[in-house]
Amino acid sequence: MKNKNNLATLSIKTKCDGFINITNLLDEKLSSIISEERINGEGVLHIFIMHTSCALTISEAYDPTAKNDLENFFDHLAPRNLKFITHTLEGSDDSPSHMKSALLHQSLTTIVSEGKILLGRWQGIYLCEFRDNGSLREIVLKYIPDNR
């Protein structure tokens, strides 16, 4: 999607389940919105993922073992062998992927300062893929600049 009204789409092809740090991709897309629309780099960025079997989250991005622990935590919370699961239309990972997704976010809102997403020192934004085989994921960004 071409930047229009400070709106853009980021397409990411995931390969398998796991947490993917997308902070740099989001910053690049934000930078193109700001430069193409010729708007200031101070404002708010809304990030929305258009799917129900993946999610977005902000978490530690410095130590990879933190990401691994999160992935294992979600597998523990929503294993495939729960006796009550009936929604398996797309496979045994179908219902657990929706359960995991419901615990996180389909949208995030972040502050933008000097044209960059404002995060803490160790933070990163992750696309959390919960399907075994991955998929093409669409993330919509809406940037709202401060009035200056």
N, C-alpha and C positions, 0 to 999 in steps of 0.2 A: 504494500500500500504506500503510495507517495505521501510525503508529509503534506497534510492539509489540515488547516485549523489546529496546528500543533499536535497532530495525531499521526502515529506511525505504527507499523506492524513489524515485529521481529519474528522470523520463522527459524525454528531450531529443530533439526532432525536428531532425535535421541536414538540410541542404539539398544539400550537395555535399562532395567531399573537402576536407580541411583540418583544421587544429588549432583547436579552440574552447576558449577559456579558461573553465573552469567553476568556478573557485575561489569566486566569490561565491555561485553557486547551491548549492555544497556547504556553504558556511558557513551559508547560510539554512536548508538542510535540517537541518544539525547543530543549529542553534539551536532549531528546532522539536522535535527529538528531546529535547533537554535540558529545554526548558520543559514539554513535554507529559508527560514521564516524571518530572519534578521531581527530576532528578539533578544532581550537581555537574558543573562544566565543566572538569574536569581528567581526562584519560584518553587513550585511543587510539581512532582512527577507522580502520576497515577500509572500503575502497572497492573494489567489484567491478563490472566491466562484463560483462554477460551475452551477449557476442557475440564472433565470431572474425574479423570484418573491420574492426574498429576496436580501439582500445586506449586506455590511460591513460598519461600521463607527467607528470613534474614538470620544468619547464624555465623559462627566462627569460621573464618576462611584462612587462617594462618596455618594451623596444624591439621594435616589431612586425617589424622586419627579421630578428630572431633566429628568430621563428616561421616566416617565409617561407623562411629558409635551411634550417630543419628539414624543411619540406614538400618543398622541392626535393631535399634530401639523400635522403629516402625514395623519391622518384620515381626518383632516380638508382640507388639500391640495387636496386629491384624494378620495372624497367620492364615494360611489357606485351609487348614484342617478344622476350622470351627464347624461344629456339627449343624449349626443353624443356617449356614450359607446355602442359598438356593439360586442366587443370581450368578450363573456361570456361562452366560450366553457367548461370551468371547474368550472363555478359558478359565482356568482355576485362579488366575490372578485378577479376574474381573472385579468381583465384589471386594476383596481386600484392597484393591487399588482405590476404590471409591471411599472406603472407610478411612484409609490413610489420608486421602485428599481432604476429607471433611474435617480432619483435625488441624489442618494447616490453613492456607489462604489461597483464594483465587485472585485476590487483588492485594496490592501493597501501595502505600502512599509514602513518598520520601521527600525530604527537603533537597532542593538543588541550590548549591552555592558555587559561584564562579564557574558555572557551566558543568559542574560535576555533581553526581549523587553524593549526598553527605551521609557518610557512614562512620561508625566508630573504627578505631585503629585496626581491630582484628576482624571486623564484620565483612560479610559478603552476601550477595543476593543469589539464592539458589533456585533453579528449576528442579523440582523433586519429581522425578519420573517413577511411577509405581507399576508400570506394565513391563512384562518380561522382554518383549521384543521392541520396545520403544515405539515412537511414532513421530510424525511431523507435528510439532507444537507451535501454535500461534499465540504470540504475546502482543497485546495492544498497549501502546504507550500514549498517554495524553499529558502534555506538558502545559502547565498554567503559569506563565511568568508573572512576577510581581508587577504592579503598575508603577512605572517610573517615568 
